[in-house]
Structure formats: structure tokens, C-alpha cells
Amino acid sequence: MERRQFLWALAAAAGPDEHAVPGSVLVHEHILVDFGGVRSPSKYDRGEVVRAARPHLEELKKYGCVRLLECTPQGLGRDPLLMQMLARLTGLEIWTNTGIYGAANRSGVPAWAWQENPKQLAKRWIAEWRKGVEGVRPRFIKTAVNGFPLEELDRRLIEAAAITSLETGMTIASHTNGGGRAADAQLAILDRCRCPLDRFVWVHAQNEKDHAWHERVARAGAWVEFDGIGPKTLDWQIECVSFMQRQGLLGRTLVSQDAGWYHAEIPGGGEYRGYTFIYTDFLPAFPAEIRRQLVVDNPRAAFGK
């Protein structure tokens, strides 16, 4: 039995919850983040992070989850060895990423990134894909733009992501400040680079209140991701997905929670938000076939098997 099948068998053995969606994937979550300035594993105790995160990750197995895409980028607390440790302990697949995050007022942008052109940036990311990050191979590209209109750094990051995707086949998940106009501007860059638009995920599409942009980006061939799902946003998130369903665009729709968040810059890590709300409160709003499409079929189509 290959490792992936073994991990999925472990998830199934945990005993399903009534809201379980077997084989499901969460495409945008976090375990560790660090907004505190000096970013190094020496700042925090990995064992303490494991103790905080492990129960929430193990709880996911009851809901049929087999994979979590950990979206913390380099410069803001990416720790592939910690992810690998938790994957082994919990039996979940945990994917890490490459790329540079240009949002959060550029706080995660390393000094050298301000000087390098897109080809130089892409060379770094492709090297991480080939050699691994501390031995762990990234499985997707995580980047971000800070708003609209795109600034020069934003444009370089997206072009670098396109070059990297063309070389590696990895999908680009872009935290997009600036709503639909910023998403559309990124698609224009990918199109100019001849990067297939179905390799682009518009992260935080729920922040755009005009559904016309959701439809436009999806019809262009990209993925529209409604994340941050939680009690305060539940009605709006259901409306967003229902709109995509009515337009025949569920096949370009992703959902997730942006949950977790052990904060390395806060003593004790702060409040850790679990990952099961999407199963208990959001997905039951839809029929079983739509639930499966949203968290089983679409994540694999977007990011790979």
C-alpha cells in the first residue's frame, strides 16, 4: 500500500462523524504563523506547537479529511519540518509551499526580493521545488498582492509565480487584496506569460462583494476560493457558493476556513481556531454531491491528486 493510501486508511479508521466527507481536502489553513519580525524556529518550541495543533488536526480525521494545505509562506513562519512532524504524528497529509507573500504591508518580503527580477525570483522557487525546503518538497506556490492597482513588486511576484508554475506544474494560490480588479490584473499577467489560468487560485474571493467578478474570473478558467468560513461569515459564504452553483461554476469553486494559527509572536501561541466548522455548519447547507465536489473533487483538480 502506498503512503497516501495508508494515510487515508488511517483517517477512515478514526471513525466518521455524521458530517464527514471521506477523502476531503482543506485547501487554505494554517498551523503556525509569525508576524513578529525575527522569524526563526528558535523563537518558539516546536513541541509546544505540536501540543496545540495536534488535537485539532487529529479531530479532522473524524470528518474524513485526508489532506491540509498549510498556507503559511516563507517570511511569515513557514516551517516545513514542523509540518512533516505533525503529518507523521496525525496521519494527515500536510502540504507546504514556495513563493513570497506580498501582502500584510510587505512584512514577509525578504530584502533580496526587492532587487530581483521575476526570473531570479522564480529560480529560487524552482530550486525549492527541486531540492525541497529543509528536505520537504513544496506542493504549491503561495504568493500575495497588496492591493489594486498592482504595484511593481506585486507584478514581479505574479510573473515569477507564472514562470515557476510553467516549469514545475504547481498551482499558484494568491492572497489577493484589491478584490476582483486585482484578481483580473493577475490573470492578465499569467495570460501574457502563457501560464494556464486554471493554475491560478484567487484566494480571499469572499472579500469581493460583487458577484460579477466571481463569475468573470471563474469563466476565464481560474479558481475562485471563498475562505475564512466561520460563524460570522457563514451566510455570505453560503450565498457566494450558491451564486456559483446557479451560474454553473461550481467546477471552479474552492472553499476553506483560513483557520488554525498558532502565533509564534504571542506567548503561548494565542487562541487556536479548529478546523471542523466547515464540516459541521457550512457544508450541510448543500446536498451531498455538492459537498463532495467542493472538498474532494475540486481541491484535487486545482492542486493535484
C-alpha positions in Angstrom: 0.0 0.0 0.0 1.5 3.4 -1.0 1.9 6.0 1.7 -1.1 8.1 0.6 -3.5 5.2 0.7 -2.1 4.3 4.1 -2.8 7.8 5.4 -6.3 7.8 4.0 -6.9 4.4 5.7 -5.8 5.8 9.0 -8.3 8.7 8.6 -11.1 6.3 7.8 -10.2 4.2 10.9 -10.7 7.1 13.2 -14.5 6.7 13.0 -16.6 9.0 10.9 -18.7 11.8 12.2 -22.2 12.3 10.7 -20.9 15.3 8.8 -17.9 13.5 7.4 -16.9 13.9 3.8 -14.5 11.0 3.2 -11.3 11.9 1.2 -11.8 15.6 1.7 -9.1 18.3 1.4 -8.8 21.7 3.1 -7.1 24.0 0.7 -6.3 27.0 2.9 -5.5 26.6 6.5 -2.6 27.4 8.9 -0.8 25.7 11.7 1.9 28.2 12.6 2.3 31.9 11.7 4.7 34.5 12.8 4.1 38.2 12.4 6.7 39.2 15.0 9.7 40.4 13.0 12.5 37.9 13.6 11.4 34.7 12.0 13.2 31.6 13.2 12.2 28.3 14.7 14.4 29.2 17.7 11.7 31.7 18.7 9.2 29.0 19.5 9.1 25.5 20.9 8.1 23.1 18.2 6.9 20.7 20.9 4.6 23.4 22.2 3.2 24.0 18.7 2.6 20.3 18.3 0.7 20.1 21.6 -1.5 23.0 20.5 -2.2 21.8 16.9 -2.2 18.0 17.1 -5.6 17.6 18.8 -7.3 19.8 16.1 -5.6 18.0 13.3 -6.5 14.6 14.7 -10.1 15.7 15.1 -10.2 16.3 11.3 -9.9 12.6 10.7 -13.4 12.0 12.1 -14.7 14.3 9.3 -12.9 12.4 6.5 -10.2 14.9 5.9 -7.0 13.4 4.5 -5.0 16.5 3.4 -4.5 20.0 4.6 -2.7 22.7 2.6 -0.7 24.8 5.1 -0.5 28.2 3.5 2.0 30.0 5.8 4.6 31.4 3.4 8.3 32.0 3.9 9.0 35.1 5.9 5.8 34.6 8.0 6.6 31.4 9.8 6.8 28.7 7.2 8.3 25.6 9.0 8.3 22.5 6.7 10.0 20.3 9.4 7.2 21.1 11.8 4.6 20.3 9.2 6.4 17.0 8.5 6.5 16.2 12.2 2.7 16.8 12.5 1.9 14.8 9.4 3.7 11.8 10.8 2.0 12.1 14.2 -1.5 12.7 12.9 -1.7 10.6 9.7 -2.8 13.7 7.7 -1.1 14.8 4.6 0.2 18.4 5.2 1.5 20.3 2.2 3.8 23.2 2.4 4.6 25.9 -0.3 7.1 28.0 -2.0 6.8 31.7 -3.1 6.8 35.1 -1.5 3.9 36.8 0.2 3.5 40.4 -0.8 0.5 41.4 1.4 0.5 42.3 5.1 2.2 45.6 4.3 5.1 43.6 2.8 6.2 42.3 6.2 7.1 38.9 4.8 9.1 40.1 1.9 12.8 39.5 2.3 15.2 42.3 1.4 16.6 40.5 -1.6 13.2 40.2 -3.2 13.0 43.9 -3.7 16.0 43.7 -6.0 15.4 40.6 -8.1 13.6 40.3 -11.4 10.9 37.7 -12.0 13.3 35.2 -13.5 15.6 35.4 -10.5 12.8 35.0 -8.0 11.4 32.1 -10.0 14.8 30.4 -10.0 14.7 30.4 -6.2 11.2 28.9 -6.0 12.0 26.3 -8.7 15.1 25.3 -6.7 13.0 24.8 -3.6 10.6 22.6 -5.6 13.6 20.5 -6.9 15.6 20.3 -3.7 13.0 20.7 -1.1 12.7 23.2 1.8 14.7 21.6 4.6 14.2 18.4 2.7 10.4 18.9 2.3 9.2 19.4 -1.2 6.7 22.3 -1.7 3.5 21.3 -3.5 2.1 24.7 -4.4 3.0 28.4 -4.8 1.8 30.8 -2.2 2.1 34.5 -3.1 0.1 37.7 -2.5 -0.6 41.1 -3.9 -1.1 44.1 -1.6 -4.0 45.8 -3.4 -5.2 47.4 -6.7 -3.7 48.8 -8.8 -0.9 46.3 -8.6 2.4 47.8 -7.6 5.7 46.9 -9.3 6.6 44.3 -6.6 3.1 42.7 -7.0 3.6 42.4 -10.7 7.1 40.8 -10.3 5.8 38.3 -7.8 3.0 37.1 -10.0 5.2 36.9 -13.1 7.7 34.9 -11.0 4.8 32.6 -9.9 3.8 32.1 -13.6 7.4 31.2 -14.6 7.6 28.8 -11.7 4.3 27.2 -12.5 5.2 26.7 -16.1 8.4 24.9 -15.0 7.0 22.8 -12.2 3.3 22.4 -12.8 2.5 23.8 -9.4 -0.7 25.8 -8.8 -0.5 29.4 -7.7 -2.5 30.4 -4.6 -2.5 34.2 -4.5 -3.8 36.1 -1.4 -5.5 38.9 -3.2 -6.1 42.3 -1.6 -7.9 44.6 -4.0 -10.9 42.3 -4.9 -11.9 41.3 -8.4 -9.9 44.0 -10.2 -6.7 42.8 -8.5 -7.6 39.2 -9.4 -8.2 40.2 -13.0 -4.9 42.1 -13.2 -3.1 39.0 -12.1 -4.8 36.9 -14.8 -3.6 39.3 -17.4 0.0 38.7 -16.2 -0.4 35.0 -16.3 -2.0 35.2 -19.8 0.9 37.3 -21.0 3.3 34.7 -19.7 1.2 31.9 -21.4 0.6 30.3 -18.0 -2.7 28.4 -18.0 -5.3 30.3 -16.0 -6.6 27.1 -14.3 -3.3 27.1 -12.3 -4.4 30.3 -10.6 -6.4 30.4 -7.3 -8.0 33.7 -6.3 -7.6 33.5 -2.5 -10.0 35.5 -0.4 -12.5 36.0 -3.1 -15.2 36.3 -0.4 -13.9 39.8 0.2 -15.2 40.9 -3.2 -18.9 41.8 -2.7 -19.7 42.0 -6.4 -20.6 38.5 -7.7 -19.9 39.7 -11.3 -16.2 39.5 -10.5 -16.5 36.0 -9.1 -18.2 34.9 -12.3 -15.7 36.7 -14.6 -12.7 35.2 -13.0 -14.2 31.7 -13.0 -15.3 31.9 -16.6 -11.8 32.9 -17.5 -10.7 29.5 -16.2 -9.2 30.4 -12.8 -10.3 29.1 -9.4 -12.4 31.3 -7.1 -11.7 30.5 -3.4 -14.1 31.5 -0.7 -12.2 31.0 2.5 -12.3 32.4 6.0 -15.5 30.4 6.6 -16.7 30.8 10.2 -19.7 31.8 12.3 -19.6 35.5 11.4 -19.4 35.0 7.7 -21.5 31.8 7.2 -24.5 33.4 5.5 -22.3 35.3 3.0 -20.1 32.3 2.2 -23.2 30.1 1.5 -24.5 32.9 -0.7 -21.2 33.0 -2.6 -21.2 29.3 -3.3 -24.9 29.3 -4.1 -24.3 32.0 -6.7 -21.5 30.0 -8.3 -23.9 27.0 -8.4 -26.6 28.9 -10.1 -24.1 30.1 -12.7 -22.9 26.6 -13.4 -19.5 27.4 -12.0 -19.1 25.0 -9.0 -16.4 23.4 -11.0 -14.2 26.5 -10.5 -15.1 27.0 -6.8 -13.0 26.2 -3.7 -13.8 26.7 0.0 -11.8 26.7 3.2 -11.5 28.4 6.6 -8.1 30.1 7.0 -8.2 28.6 10.5 -5.6 27.4 13.0 -3.0 30.0 13.7 -0.5 29.2 16.5 1.0 32.7 16.7 4.8 32.5 17.3 4.9 36.1 18.2 2.4 35.7 21.1 3.4 33.9 24.3 1.6 30.6 24.4 0.5 30.9 20.7 -2.7 32.8 21.3 -6.1 31.3 20.5 -6.0 28.4 18.2 -9.1 28.0 16.0 -10.0 24.5 15.0 -10.8 23.2 11.5 -14.2 21.5 11.8 -16.7 24.3 11.4 -16.7 23.8 7.6 -18.0 20.3 8.1 -20.5 20.9 10.9 -22.0 24.2 9.8 -21.1 25.2 6.2 -21.2 22.0 4.1 -24.6 20.7 5.5 -26.2 23.7 3.7 -25.6 21.8 0.4 -26.6 18.4 -1.0 -24.1 15.5 -0.6 -22.9 15.7 -4.2 -22.1 19.4 -3.9 -20.3 18.8 -0.6 -18.1 16.2 -2.3 -17.4 18.4 -5.2 -16.3 21.3 -3.0 -13.9 19.5 -0.7 -13.0 16.3 -2.6 -13.1 16.7 -6.3 -12.3 20.4 -6.8 -9.2 20.5 -4.5 -7.7 17.7 -6.4 -8.5 19.3 -9.7 -7.0 22.5 -8.6 -3.9 21.4 -6.8 -3.3 17.8 -7.9 -4.0 14.3 -6.6 
